[in-house]
Amino acid sequence: MHVSHLALHDFRSYDVVDLEIDPGVTAFVGRNGQGKTNLVEAIDYLSRLASHRVASDTPLVRAGAERAIVRAAVVKDGRTAVLEVEIHPGKSNKGRINKSTLSRVRELIGLVRTVVFSPDDLVLVKGDPSSRRRFLDDLIVLETPRMAGVLADYDRVLKQRATLLKTAGHARRGGSTQTAALATLDVWDAHLARTGAELLAHRLEIASRLRPLVGSAYAMVARGASRDDATITYRPSFDVDVEERDHGNLIETLLAELARRRDDELDRGVCLVGPHRDDLLLELGTGSASERLPVKGYASHGESWSVALALRLASYELLRVDGDDPILVLDDVFAELDTGRRDQLAEHVADAEQVLVTAAVPDDVPEVLRGVRFDVAGGTVTRA
């Protein structure tokens, strides 16, 4: 899979961009603030309908414009499809395939798949659990696009249920039984258990498949390490067998925990049970679990970078198992790495079907990734 053509209209800093892109390695080189990352961000957005840089769509639309358009020709198995997303901040976005409008924009998700390495990847190691949950969910959606709908449903249930908990909790503290509100809460408990169980089952599954890949990737990028030195473990926020994959059993487990914690939830007015409170534990060290240490708070800067790289490399290997190489985006990552890690990463990804690199200067790009180069300056993109 690769992108052969990229067109942008009012996306980020660009009025209009129209580029032909080759398979293999392409580097976008330019000083900071010139717009090179905007180009690869657009391709990543088309993959996931989300940016790896910002949480909302508003910054993606050029100042003064009402909408932005990202259009890409994607080649897969010798066939080309033109994918397009029209971004309307605060409104519903629109999606098209070969000029045909889709009933739901999320039907675009997963048609082009990306794995992005960026300086912000350290947040996977040093940040709060929400970053690691998002990492797993992005992978799940790319592999199983219909899960985007399950995630959206789960978020909707959480918001509705949190509102109801606050209402019922205030009423209870005021002396009212609020029987109707509590009966409604039972209905939302069932919705949370159903969608939460499906999300939890997918997270447990993908974490299990990632574990050996992370170990192998860490051994590759961390000098002197073995594949047993880095481990990941999915950590639910409540007592559940991490080997459990049966949807029905997980629903029952969630319902039981919701019943057990209901008084606490009503007192605090927040949802205390569900995969929105889980974490992915990252550890270093060999031996038993008691001999391993969490990466967060214990690992050096270099070790933390190696774990972050291992997570992304493992993602790449996981997605390519089905024979379809994802597009690799290396966004200003080489300037953050020492020479050893730069070379190890570059050599490992050089044979990917398409690698898109951004760098401030040509020398930041390792020799093995010196392919086609575009110079980015002053809002223009020129093939060197």
Disulfide bonds with the S-S distance in Angstrom:
none
